[in-house]
Amino acid sequence: MRRSSGSCTFTICGAPRWSDHDRAVADVSLEVKAARIKLLLFDVDGVLTDGRVLIHADATESKYFGIRDGIAMVWAQRAGLRIGLLSARTSATTVHRASQLGVTLIQQGVSNKADSYRHIRDSEGLSDADVAYMGDDIVDLAVLRRVGLSAAPADAVDEVRSSVDWVSSRPGGAGAVRELIEMVLKQQDRWAAVVGDYLDESSTPGRHAGGAVVGGKSTQDGTVDPND
């Protein structure tokens, strides 16, 4: 199945033994896949972060999340897309970061990502074609095989990068999520509105009045622009 690094080229390589589902998915262009997406689902460690976890003496932990990735997740939600997190690890830090970004669809500590994905898909009333998923390791392969648009950071393991529709030019925790979201919004003709919203700020004083502030811009709807 293909591999496109931060671009919209869809190719077929090798001679894998595909199921009818795999063959049907491969016949659809990347542009068409991106245009259909309603839910952007992300692994956490190695995708939203660089994969490192800092364990403190009191047993709490810290992770590094990219600011540009975060603000892109806010933009996607404002544009009408759903954002979700699917992680095998349970982490209070992940919940806190999701809260900052207004993300409420979170499944952590899952032993079987494929089962959890199906639960999310069905509870949201979506089909596989409506979902994009970005993962970085072999535990993500089952989900990546099912979704309408599969993606990986530049530093994902070889088995993942060789199996997905689209590979970011950026590594996990450093712009991979932003690049995927921007690509999807552009394919759905929504990116210009995101940019235009900020160009209009100077002519609309107080547009963000009444919103929440958590280390970033306040917003009218109470979600946070984690841009500082």
Sequence and secondary structure as in RCSB ss.txt:
>XXXX:A:sequence
MRRSSGSCTFTICGAPRWSDHDRAVADVSLEVKAARIKLLLFDVDGVLTDGRVLIHADATESKYFGIRDGIAMVW
AQRAGLRIGLLSARTSATTVHRASQLGVTLIQQGVSNKADSYRHIRDSEGLSDADVAYMGDDIVDLAVLRRVGLS
AAPADAVDEVRSSVDWVSSRPGGAGAVRELIEMVLKQQDRWAAVVGDYLDESSTPGRHAGGAVVGGKSTQDGTVD
PND
>XXXX:A:secstr
    BSS      S     HHHHHHHTS HHHHHHH  EEEE STTTTB S  EE TTS EE  B HHHHHHHHH
HHHTT EEEEE SS  HHHHHHHHHHT  EEE S S HHHHHHHHHHHTT  GGGEEEE  SGGGHHHHHHSSEE
EE TTS HHHHTTSSEE SS TTTTHHHHHHHHHHHHTT HHHHHHHHHTGGGSTTTTTT   SSSB  TTS  B
   
